[in-house]
Amino acid sequence: MLKKRMACILAAILLSLILPCTLLLADRMLPTLYGESYYAVLPDMVERLDSAPGKRLIVLGNSDVAFGLDGEGLEQALKGAGETYTVCPFGLYGAVGSAAMLSLSRNALREGDLVVLVVEPVEETLSDYFGAESFLRCAESDRSLLLRLNAAQRNLALGALISDLAARYNIVQSGIAPRPEMPYAREAFNERMDMTYARAGNEMLLGFDVTSPIRLGNVRVDSAFAEMVADYVRHARARGAEVVVSFSPMNRSAVEDMAAMATFFGRVNEALACTVISDPNRYVLDSGWFYDSNFHLNTAGARYRTQLLAEDILCYLGHDEALGFDRPEMPEKVAEVASDAGEDSVFVFTKVEGAEGFLVSGVTGAGREAQSLTVPAYHLGLPVVGLTEAAFTGAEQLEELFIPSTVLSLPAGLFAGNPVFVRLVLLPRDRLPDVGENLFGDNTKAAVLVPAADYSMYRDGVGCETNPWERYLGRLSTY
């Protein structure tokens, strides 16, 4: 009996060793797919952190760092005040998680370093969330990054490797490679890890992303994340480094509850075991400074935010003299006006509260009888940016719907009450629309048609967001 038990234990140990090795071998046999993409920036950020000389100022966060920091400008501003640091941007992708960025930088810290932990008012970024699938894409060219994760994160990444291999194999078989587009590409960044791609102004139709409102009163710091930060701070101080807290930029038009700012600040200040050096109110900026999300800045906005951060850092370091920055001018909005039109007379429209746009909230009698409908891009000169869940209530004969590029989101269960619906056609676009769960209800026949040129965007997602269309890939086809 004892021999049998020992044999089972030995077999289990061997299996636990053989399986990861087999997966990693299979991983190496597949071609790299993301070497030119935004994902590929992460290994270079780690390399930059490891190799940067002298004392380093490490700005650690998520994509608001990538889109909202002029590292060279910050370095020069500090130097002008007599503070010599090598600035290392260390934030890329919220879908990987703040916790992963802490793990990746932890053992690189050394004496004299100052880490600025940038808090973004999104609960997922203030938790121990780890996006294993996204991390594996980022680490495709350098699997040694797995060794820098903590044990729990590493186990999750290894567990996700099978699905990652299957997804990459299917992409190779499809013959349609991921298509990085600027600025979500490696070439958007220079060797300092500053984004140098020129982002001229605000590209969002309404000036802010209506699908991602900022609700400060709802944001809480997860206790597991707070403990992870506390451990990181202890580790940093043991190495002669220090950690402080600042805030991401926030699009003023997207903040729904400015009155809750004090509550949000109090929760962050109480939960995180390090000095908060910034007033979050200073980082609530007008929409003209933003680019393509409520946290991503255009080039001028990044310069402005960098100046704010420089002032906060220098104040923390004991400098109280005025810096006299030459503030950039806020750029003009650059969103394109779409020309496609639909059947505006068969729809009922509702104005978006607090913004210049419309939602489709219903259909007229003629619309309820129609088998095919095309949502107009504009109504009364303003963009149609979405639909309500009840938009097609009563349209029981609807089989086909065309959606223009101005529509930013499709709500959960939109077609659940349309039993004969068979085809959702998404017209050409540059921006991936958001989509809710259970879009078609119990209807298993409905298909989603996208332009062939846009297929990889729906399959792979874009930039810094989790791909909402992943759940519908089995329905996806091209035209």
Buried (B, 14 or more C-beta within 10 A) or exposed (E): EEEEEEEEEEEEEEEEEEEBEEBBEBBEEBEEBBBBBBBBBBBBBBEBBEEBEEBBBBBBBBBBBBBBBBBBBBBEBBEEBEBEBBBBBBBBBBBBBBBBBBBBBBEBBEEBBBBBBBBBBBBBBBBBBBBBBBBBBBBBBBBEBBEBBBEEBBEBBBEBBEEBBEBBEEBEEEEBBBBBBEBBBBBBBEEBBBBBBEBEBBBBBBBBBBBBBBBBBBBBBBEEBBEBBBBBBEBBEEBEBBBBBBBBBBBBBBBBBEEBBEBBBEBBEEBBBBEBBBBBEBBBBEBBBBBBBBBBBBBBBBBBBBBBBBBBBBBBBEBEEEEEBEEBEBBEBEBEEBEBEBBBEBBBBBBBEEBEBBBBBBBEEEBBBBEEBBBBBBBEEBBBBBBBBBBBBBBEBBBBBBBBBBBBBBBEBBBBBBEBBBBBBBBEBEBBBBBBEEBBBEBEEBBBBBBEEBBBBBBBBBBBBEBBBBEBEEBBEEE
